[in-house]
Amino acid sequence: MFRVSKKYIFNIELFSENEQKLGDNPITYGRNMKQYWMNYKVKIISNVDMHEEIDPKKSRFTLLRKI
């Protein structure tokens, strides 16, 4: 995504601090995308959880700007 994006990257992932298994059927893993994106030249604009009433699985939105 970093290579092909022009200026911004919008990422939605299930959140987990330690990339742990979150479900059995289907097998689902969560990731900490904010930590992942720190390896790139980006500025974190937003890193927020989706409201629990909309998605109780703890999805997280991460918006980044390339620098």
C-alpha positions as CSV (number, residue, x, y, z in Angstrom):
1,M,0.0,0.0,0.0
2,F,2.8,2.4,0.8
3,R,4.5,2.0,-2.6
4,V,1.3,2.6,-4.7
5,S,-0.3,5.3,-2.6
6,K,0.2,8.9,-3.5
7,K,-0.3,10.8,-0.3
8,Y,-2.7,9.0,2.2
9,I,-3.3,5.5,3.4
10,F,-6.5,4.4,5.1
11,N,-6.2,1.1,6.9
12,I,-8.9,-1.0,8.7
13,E,-7.8,-4.0,10.6
14,L,-9.0,-6.0,13.6
15,F,-6.9,-4.7,16.5
16,S,-4.8,-6.7,18.9
17,E,-1.8,-5.5,20.8
18,N,0.2,-8.7,20.2
19,E,-1.1,-10.1,16.9
20,Q,-3.1,-12.7,18.8
21,K,-5.7,-15.1,17.6
22,L,-9.2,-13.5,17.9
23,G,-11.5,-16.2,16.6
24,D,-11.7,-19.9,15.7
25,N,-14.2,-20.1,12.9
26,P,-12.8,-18.6,10.7
27,I,-9.4,-18.3,12.2
28,T,-8.8,-14.5,12.7
29,Y,-5.9,-12.6,13.9
30,G,-5.7,-9.0,15.0
31,R,-2.8,-6.6,14.4
32,N,-1.5,-3.3,15.8
33,M,-1.3,-1.4,12.5
34,K,0.0,1.8,14.2
35,Q,3.0,0.0,15.4
36,Y,3.5,-1.7,12.0
37,W,3.4,1.6,10.1
38,M,6.1,3.1,12.3
39,N,8.6,1.3,10.1
40,Y,7.7,3.6,7.2
41,K,8.0,7.4,6.6
42,V,4.4,8.3,7.6
43,K,2.6,10.6,10.0
44,I,-0.3,9.0,11.9
45,I,-3.3,11.3,11.4
46,S,-5.9,9.1,13.2
47,N,-5.9,5.7,14.9
48,V,-9.3,5.1,16.4
49,D,-11.6,2.1,17.2
50,M,-14.9,1.6,15.4
51,H,-17.8,2.2,17.8
52,E,-18.7,-1.0,19.6
53,E,-22.3,-0.8,18.6
54,I,-21.4,-0.9,14.9
55,D,-18.7,-3.6,15.1
56,P,-18.1,-5.4,18.5
57,K,-15.0,-7.2,17.0
58,K,-12.8,-4.2,17.8
59,S,-11.9,-3.0,14.3
60,R,-9.4,-0.1,14.2
61,F,-9.1,2.7,11.6
62,T,-5.7,4.1,10.9
63,L,-5.2,7.1,8.6
64,L,-1.7,7.9,7.6
65,R,0.0,10.6,5.5
66,K,3.2,9.8,3.6
67,I,6.1,12.2,4.4
